[in-house]
Amino acid sequence: MNGHGPYVWSAYGITFSAIFILLILFYFARENFFKQQGSIAKRSMQSAAQNKADAQPSAASSDTHATESSV
């Protein structure tokens, strides 16, 4: 390599180190993304269930309205 060996091998080392670091960062970012999406979906389902429960009148309140209207 006519004396350029240390430069070439250090360039390879830096390049492969950078690629490895990027792959590790990608893995953790991907994992974090799926955790966030799971918690958002869970919150959304809980909110929908709560809204559905709030929208349905209870049996006691519907009986009260029926009695009042017949009087």
C-alpha positions as CSV (number, residue, x, y, z in Angstrom):
1,M,0.0,0.0,0.0
2,N,3.1,2.2,-0.3
3,G,2.8,3.5,3.2
4,H,-0.9,4.4,3.1
5,G,-1.9,1.3,5.0
6,P,-2.6,3.0,8.4
7,Y,-4.7,5.7,6.6
8,V,-6.7,3.1,4.6
9,W,-7.3,0.8,7.6
10,S,-8.2,3.6,9.9
11,A,-10.7,4.9,7.3
12,Y,-12.3,1.4,7.1
13,G,-12.4,1.2,10.9
14,I,-14.1,4.6,11.2
15,T,-16.6,3.8,8.5
16,F,-17.6,0.4,10.0
17,S,-17.7,1.9,13.5
18,A,-20.1,4.6,12.3
19,I,-22.3,2.1,10.5
20,F,-22.4,-0.1,13.6
21,I,-23.3,2.9,15.8
22,L,-26.1,3.9,13.4
23,L,-27.5,0.4,13.4
24,I,-27.5,0.3,17.3
25,L,-29.2,3.7,17.4
26,F,-31.8,2.6,14.8
27,Y,-32.6,-0.5,16.9
28,F,-33.2,1.5,20.0
29,A,-35.2,4.2,18.1
30,R,-37.4,1.5,16.5
31,E,-38.0,-0.2,19.9
32,N,-39.0,3.2,21.5
33,F,-41.3,3.9,18.5
34,F,-43.2,0.6,19.0
35,K,-43.5,1.2,22.8
36,Q,-44.9,4.6,22.2
37,Q,-47.4,3.3,19.6
38,G,-48.5,0.6,22.0
39,S,-49.1,3.0,24.8
40,I,-51.0,5.4,22.4
41,A,-53.2,2.5,21.2
42,K,-53.8,1.4,24.8
43,R,-54.9,4.9,25.8
44,S,-57.1,5.2,22.8
45,M,-58.9,1.9,23.5
46,Q,-59.3,2.9,27.2
47,S,-60.7,6.3,26.1
48,A,-63.1,4.7,23.7
49,A,-64.3,2.2,26.3
50,Q,-64.8,5.1,28.8
51,N,-66.7,7.1,26.2
52,K,-68.9,4.2,25.3
53,A,-69.7,3.6,29.0
54,D,-70.5,7.3,29.5
55,A,-72.8,7.3,26.5
56,Q,-75.0,4.4,27.6
57,P,-77.6,5.5,30.1
58,S,-78.0,3.3,33.1
59,A,-81.2,1.3,33.7
60,A,-82.1,3.3,36.8
61,S,-82.1,6.6,35.0
62,S,-84.2,5.3,32.1
63,D,-86.8,4.0,34.6
64,T,-87.0,7.4,36.2
65,H,-87.6,9.2,33.0
66,A,-90.3,6.8,32.0
67,T,-92.1,7.3,35.3
68,E,-91.9,11.1,35.1
69,S,-93.3,11.2,31.6
70,S,-96.4,9.1,32.5
71,V,-97.3,11.4,35.4
